[in-house]
Amino acid sequence: MGRMRRALLLDAARTPFGRYRGGLSGVRVDDLAALPITELLTRHADTLDPARVDDVVYGNTNGAGEENRDVGRMAALLAGLPASVPGTTVNRLCASGGEALVQACRAVVTGDADLVLAGGVEGMSRAPFVLPRPERALPDRMELVSTALGWRLVNPRMPSQWTVPLGRAAEQLAEELGIGRDRMDAYALRSHRRAASAWEAGVHDGFAFPVRLSDGSSVRRDEPVRPDVTAERLAGLEPVFSEHGTVTAGNAAPLSDGAVAVLVGSEKLAGELGGTPLGEVLASVVTAAEPHLFSLAPVTAVRRLLGRLNTRVDAVDLWEINEPFAAMLLACVDGLPDIDPDRVNVHGGAIAYGHPLGASMARVVVDLCRHLRARGGGLGVATASTAVGQALAVAVRV
């Protein structure tokens, strides 16, 4: 085994995130996965021999549709990488894209690889319906089950409180913690306004690239971002998970389609490719809790991560916390009392941009690095909760 090295994020590209059944819904999921890889290969055509890529590691959550045969490997082939470049797929649900980056960084740090393409993809619009095998012969009826989101084909041995819908679990915890609807809606409004302003200011230039569709049109921006959203419109939305609940379509992240790819490499590779790396991954921590308490899992992950780095919450310059629900985000902020809310998701989050599950945390980590660089560098922490009660936290230095 070689000596320990630094793991650098050299460059990154992502599709805009499409609305559910929106602009990207006509793109096969495996083709969607290939797009950001192709973009990176094109950008670095003069300095990067594609055969030098040691591996492709992609995050994906669904795995039941067009991405079912190891989408990391399929993306590599469809993007035109040589057949000699391997590929694999990892699944840590909503943190899958972050898990892919962490695994790629470990390979570089230990010397197992010099260059890895990592990222993630989710095509939630194209998630198939599945037909479970019947429990007995000649059943009277059979029902299709959607694979787009959440629990399905639940094992009856699982306690019922563990398998409630994710939004309902976030809602129940928010109620216990005293996080009300008004606060959730206010946070959702903040996310949309900041995301809309970021697009207008060109913050995502050089990361998000336009996707040309078969009909000649293009998806050029994140479709879920709503510049015209108002507090009144958010307040008028009905609860989704219970009659008198607090989680609505307005204060939760929408189902989305999208893909992200990141070049992860050593300092030697950085010198050869030229340009300035996005940042360095310093450490990561994964934690778990009871499945219905997934909203609080990032708090534990962040505390352990900062302990590993021997630093404090108030020493972190910027935070990116994935936003499946405003309730979850606010529970995390309240659980880290020294956090400065003005340093969290400074250009909005998944409530506005969308949440293509397997790609989301890769977007979060890259955005964290890019936002830190725009402010002159520093220490950043990205974290995401996942279904079934897990969380991943990643520290970067720019």
C-alpha positions, 0 to 999 in steps of 0.5 A, a space after each residue: 500500500 502506498 503512502 497516504 495522500 490528499 484527495 482533491 475534487 478536481 472538477 465537477 459537472 451536473 445537469 440541471 435538476 428537472 421537475 418530476 415528469 418535467 424536462 428531463 423525464 424523457 431521458 433514460 436514467 443510464 443516459 442521464 448518468 452519462 451526461 456529466 461524465 461526457 461533459 467533464 471528458 470534453 472539458 479536459 480533452 486536451 489534458 486527460 486521457 480517458 483510459 487513465 480513469 481508474 474507476 467510476 463510482 456512482 450513487 443511485 437510490 432506486 436501482 429498479 429501472 433503467 439504471 438496474 445493471 450497475 449504473 456506474 459501469 453503464 454510465 462509463 460505457 455510454 459516456 465513451 470511456 474505454 471498456 477497460 475503465 470499470 464502474 460500480 454503484 453504491 446506495 446510501 439512499 439520499 447520501 448516495 452521491 456523497 458516499 460515492 465521493 467518499 469512496 473515491 477519495 479513500 481510493 486516492 488517499 490510500 494510493 489504490 487510485 490516482 483518478 476516479 470519476 464519482 457522482 450520482 444519478 436519479 431519474 425519479 420520473 422514470 422509476 418503474 412500477 413493480 409487481 411483487 411475487 405473490 405469497 400464494 399460487 393463483 392469487 385473486 388480485 395483484 397490485 403494482 407498487 411504485 418505486 419512485 420514493 419511500 418504503 415499499 414491499 415492507 418487511 412485516 417484522 419492521 416496527 410500524 413506527 420505523 416505516 411511516 412515510 418520511 414526511 410524516 416522520 419529519 412532521 412528527 419529530 417537528 411537532 415534538 421539537 416545537 417546530 411549527 408550520 410558519 417556520 417551515 414555510 419561512 425557511 422554504 421561502 428563503 431557499 427558493 429566493 436564494 436559489 433564484 438569486 444564485 441562478 440570476 447571479 451566475 453562481 452555478 455557471 461552470 458547474 451546471 451545464 445545459 442538456 439538449 433534448 431530442 426535440 431540440 429544446 434544452 433544460 438550462 436551469 433547475 426546474 423546481 426553483 420558483 422565483 415567484 413563490 410567496 409566503 401567502 402561496 406557501 401558507 395556502 398549501 394543504 398538508 400532505 401526510 396528515 389532515 392537520 399536519 405541517 409538511 406540504 409540497 411547498 416546504 419539502 423537496 420535490 421529486 426530481 431528475 438529475 446527475 452529477 459527476 466529479 473528478 477526484 484525484 491526487 495532487 499529481 493529477 491536479 498538476 497535470 490537468 491544470 486549473 485550481 481544484 475545487 477543494 480537498 476532502 478532509 474526513 467523513 463520518 456516517 451515523 445511524 439512528 432509529 429509522 423514523 428519527 432520520 431528521 436528527 441523524 446529521 446532528 450526531 454525524 456532524 458532532 463526530 466529524 468535528 470531534 475527529 477534526 478537533 474543531 468546533 461548530 463555530 469554526 466552520 465557515 460554511 454549511 451545506 445541509 441537504 433539505 428533504 424537508 424544512 422540518 428536518 433542516 430546522 431540527 438539525 440547526 436547532 440540534 447544533 446550537 452554535 451554528 450560524 444560520 446565515 452560513 447554512 445553505 447560503 444559496 438555497 437548497 434542495 427544497 428549491 433545486 430539487 432532490 434527485 436522491 442519488 445525485 443530491 449529496 454530490 451536488 451539496 459537496 461540490 456547491 459547498 466547495 464552490 461557495 467557499 472558494 467564492 468567499 476566499 476559502 475556508 472549512 466547510 461541512 456538508 451533511 445529508 440525512 437518509 431514509 432508514 435513519 442514517 446520515 453522512 457528514 463530509 468536511 472539506 477545505 478550500 
